[in-house]
Amino acid sequence: MLNGYGSTIVDGAWLTLLLALTSMAVAILLGLLGAAFRLSPIKWLALLGDAYATVIRGIPDLVLILLIFYGGQDIVNRVAPMLGYEDYIEIDAFAAGVGTLGFIFGAYLSETFRGAFMAIPKGQGEAGAAYGMSGVQVFFRILVPQMIRFAIPGFTNNWLVLTKATALISVVGLQDMMFKAKSAADATREPFTFYLAVAALYLVLTSVSLLALRFLEKRYSVGVKAAEL
């Protein structure tokens, strides 16, 4: 199958999935932090959160990937000798991909999470405080569970876009399925065959993800629509 390159591309697909999942975990953490900053009553924190979301969403993903990978590597190797480390430091392509995609989509998720938190009636948090809950307890026991329901549609869109954006990391040498498809296409001179196979794998991945997230959205909406009616 695929001139003997099928297993190689499947191996790359697993790396692509791991990259997407790990990057999304980083993005969720940064998104929550960014949303907390943007909703903070402390002005400089709110400005910092807004700047993060605005700047990162305004720069193309590929430019950021190249800037962080090559620029970051240059900075690290300039700083290392000052700290007494003379050997050349090469940034791992997978780590760079996770950090870059997580950083980029953390900005997008900060907007998703901010909107979800703002959709929760203020009385919910006030009721928790009236029962004697601490701010942390109110956040995790009352606000976060309700925020998830509001955030799932936006989260779904971001996950689908992030999954497709993993293909860009191949430009810095990560041997994901896009990288391996290009190598196979160059070796066999059959680019259509291998890029079509990669397109099919991405379609399978995003379709399964969409079904799973729609199921999750329905689970979180159980009883809500009935109550609203």
C-alpha positions as CSV (number, residue, x, y, z in Angstrom):
1,M,0.0,0.0,0.0
2,L,1.3,3.5,-1.0
3,N,4.4,1.9,-2.5
4,G,5.6,0.7,0.9
5,Y,5.3,4.0,2.6
6,G,1.9,3.4,4.3
7,S,3.3,2.3,7.7
8,T,5.7,5.3,7.7
9,I,2.9,7.8,7.1
10,V,0.7,6.1,9.8
11,D,3.6,6.5,12.2
12,G,3.7,10.1,11.3
13,A,0.0,10.4,11.9
14,W,0.5,9.2,15.5
15,L,3.1,11.8,16.0
16,T,0.7,14.4,14.5
17,L,-2.0,13.4,17.0
18,L,0.4,13.5,19.9
19,L,1.5,17.0,18.8
20,A,-2.1,18.2,18.6
21,L,-3.1,16.8,22.0
22,T,0.0,18.1,23.8
23,S,-0.3,21.5,22.1
24,M,-4.0,21.8,23.1
25,A,-3.1,21.0,26.7
26,V,-0.7,23.9,26.7
27,A,-3.2,26.1,24.9
28,I,-5.9,25.3,27.5
29,L,-3.6,26.4,30.4
30,L,-2.5,29.6,28.6
31,G,-6.1,30.2,27.5
32,L,-7.4,30.0,31.1
33,L,-4.6,32.2,32.3
34,G,-5.2,34.7,29.5
35,A,-8.9,34.8,30.3
36,A,-8.2,35.3,34.0
37,F,-5.9,38.2,33.1
38,R,-8.4,39.8,30.7
39,L,-11.2,39.6,33.3
40,S,-9.0,40.8,36.2
41,P,-9.9,44.0,37.9
42,I,-6.2,44.8,38.0
43,K,-5.7,47.1,35.0
44,W,-2.1,46.1,34.1
45,L,-3.1,42.4,34.1
46,A,-6.1,43.1,31.9
47,L,-3.9,45.0,29.5
48,L,-1.3,42.3,29.4
49,G,-4.0,39.7,28.6
50,D,-5.5,41.9,25.9
51,A,-2.1,42.5,24.4
52,Y,-1.4,38.7,24.3
53,A,-4.6,37.9,22.5
54,T,-4.5,40.8,20.1
55,V,-0.8,40.5,19.0
56,I,-0.8,36.7,18.6
57,R,-4.1,36.5,16.7
58,G,-2.8,39.2,14.4
59,I,0.3,37.4,13.2
60,P,0.2,34.4,10.8
61,D,0.8,31.0,12.4
62,L,3.6,30.1,10.0
63,V,5.5,33.4,10.8
64,L,5.2,32.7,14.5
65,I,6.4,29.1,14.1
66,L,9.5,30.2,12.2
67,L,10.1,33.2,14.5
68,I,9.9,31.1,17.7
69,F,11.8,28.1,16.3
70,Y,14.7,29.9,14.6
71,G,14.6,33.1,16.6
72,G,14.3,31.3,19.9
73,Q,17.2,29.0,19.0
74,D,19.4,32.0,18.2
75,I,18.5,33.7,21.5
76,V,19.2,30.5,23.5
77,N,22.6,30.1,21.8
78,R,23.5,33.7,22.5
79,V,22.6,33.5,26.1
80,A,24.1,30.1,26.9
81,P,27.8,31.2,26.6
82,M,27.1,34.0,29.1
83,L,26.0,31.3,31.5
84,G,29.1,29.2,30.9
85,Y,27.7,26.7,28.4
86,E,29.7,26.6,25.2
87,D,28.1,23.8,23.3
88,Y,25.6,24.5,20.5
89,I,22.0,24.0,21.7
90,E,19.5,22.7,19.2
91,I,15.8,23.0,20.0
92,D,13.8,19.9,19.6
93,A,11.3,20.2,16.7
94,F,8.5,18.5,18.7
95,A,9.0,20.7,21.7
96,A,9.1,23.8,19.5
97,G,5.9,22.7,17.8
98,V,4.1,22.1,21.1
99,G,5.3,25.4,22.5
100,T,4.5,27.4,19.4
101,L,1.0,25.9,18.8
102,G,0.2,26.0,22.5
103,F,1.2,29.7,22.6
104,I,-0.7,30.6,19.5
105,F,-4.0,28.8,20.3
106,G,-3.8,29.9,24.0
107,A,-4.5,33.4,22.6
108,Y,-7.5,32.2,20.7
109,L,-8.8,30.1,23.7
110,S,-8.4,33.1,26.0
111,E,-11.1,34.8,24.0
112,T,-13.3,31.7,24.0
113,F,-12.9,31.2,27.8
114,R,-13.4,34.9,28.5
115,G,-16.7,34.9,26.6
116,A,-17.8,31.7,28.3
117,F,-17.1,33.1,31.8
118,M,-18.9,36.3,30.9
119,A,-22.0,34.3,29.9
120,I,-22.3,32.9,33.4
121,P,-24.8,35.0,35.5
122,K,-22.9,37.0,38.2
123,G,-25.4,35.7,40.8
124,Q,-23.8,32.2,40.5
125,G,-20.5,33.3,41.9
126,E,-22.2,35.6,44.5
127,A,-24.3,32.7,45.7
128,G,-21.3,30.5,46.2
129,A,-19.6,33.3,48.2
130,A,-22.7,33.7,50.3
131,Y,-22.5,30.0,51.2
132,G,-19.0,30.6,52.6
133,M,-17.0,29.2,49.6
134,S,-13.6,30.7,49.0
135,G,-12.7,32.4,45.7
136,V,-10.9,29.2,44.5
137,Q,-13.9,27.0,45.5
138,V,-16.3,29.3,43.7
139,F,-14.1,29.2,40.6
140,F,-13.6,25.5,40.3
141,R,-16.9,24.2,41.7
142,I,-19.3,26.7,40.3
143,L,-17.8,28.8,37.4
144,V,-15.6,26.3,35.6
145,P,-18.3,23.6,35.2
146,Q,-20.7,26.1,33.7
147,M,-18.0,27.8,31.6
148,I,-17.2,24.5,29.9
149,R,-20.7,24.2,28.5
150,F,-20.5,27.7,27.0
151,A,-16.9,27.2,25.8
152,I,-17.3,23.9,24.0
153,P,-18.5,25.3,20.6
154,G,-15.6,27.7,20.4
155,F,-13.2,25.1,21.8
156,T,-14.3,22.7,19.0
157,N,-13.5,25.3,16.3
158,N,-10.1,25.9,17.9
159,W,-9.3,22.2,18.2
160,L,-10.1,21.6,14.5
161,V,-8.0,24.6,13.4
162,L,-5.1,23.5,15.7
163,T,-5.2,20.0,14.3
164,K,-4.9,21.2,10.8
165,A,-2.2,23.7,11.8
166,T,0.1,20.8,12.9
167,A,1.0,20.4,9.2
168,L,2.9,23.7,9.5
169,I,5.4,22.2,12.0
170,S,6.9,20.0,9.3
171,V,8.7,23.1,8.0
172,V,11.0,23.0,11.0
173,G,11.8,19.3,10.5
174,L,9.3,17.5,12.7
175,Q,8.7,14.1,11.1
176,D,5.0,14.1,11.3
177,M,2.7,12.6,8.6
178,M,3.1,15.8,6.4
179,F,6.9,15.6,6.5
180,K,6.9,11.8,5.7
181,A,4.3,12.3,2.9
182,K,6.6,14.9,1.3
183,S,9.6,12.6,1.7
184,A,7.6,9.7,0.0
185,A,6.3,12.0,-2.7
186,D,9.9,13.2,-3.5
187,A,11.2,9.7,-3.6
188,T,8.4,8.2,-5.8
189,R,7.5,11.4,-7.7
190,E,3.8,10.7,-6.9
191,P,2.8,13.7,-4.8
192,F,-0.9,13.4,-5.5
193,T,-1.1,9.9,-4.0
194,F,0.7,10.8,-0.7
195,Y,-0.9,14.2,-0.2
196,L,-4.3,12.7,-0.8
197,A,-3.6,10.0,1.8
198,V,-2.6,12.7,4.3
199,A,-5.7,14.7,3.5
200,A,-7.8,11.6,4.2
201,L,-6.1,11.1,7.5
202,Y,-6.6,14.7,8.6
203,L,-10.3,14.4,7.5
204,V,-10.7,11.2,9.7
205,L,-9.0,12.9,12.6
206,T,-11.1,16.0,12.5
207,S,-14.4,14.1,11.8
208,V,-13.9,11.8,14.8
209,S,-13.0,14.8,17.0
210,L,-16.1,16.6,15.8
211,L,-18.3,13.7,16.8
212,A,-16.7,13.4,20.2
213,L,-16.9,17.1,21.0
214,R,-20.6,17.2,19.9
215,F,-21.3,14.3,22.2
216,L,-19.5,16.1,25.0
217,E,-21.6,19.3,24.3
218,K,-24.8,17.3,24.5
219,R,-23.7,15.7,27.8
220,Y,-23.0,19.1,29.3
221,S,-26.3,20.4,28.1
222,V,-28.4,17.6,29.7
223,G,-31.1,19.2,31.8
224,V,-30.2,22.8,30.7
225,K,-32.6,23.1,27.8
226,A,-35.4,21.4,29.7
227,A,-34.9,23.9,32.6
228,E,-34.9,26.8,30.1
229,L,-38.2,25.6,28.6
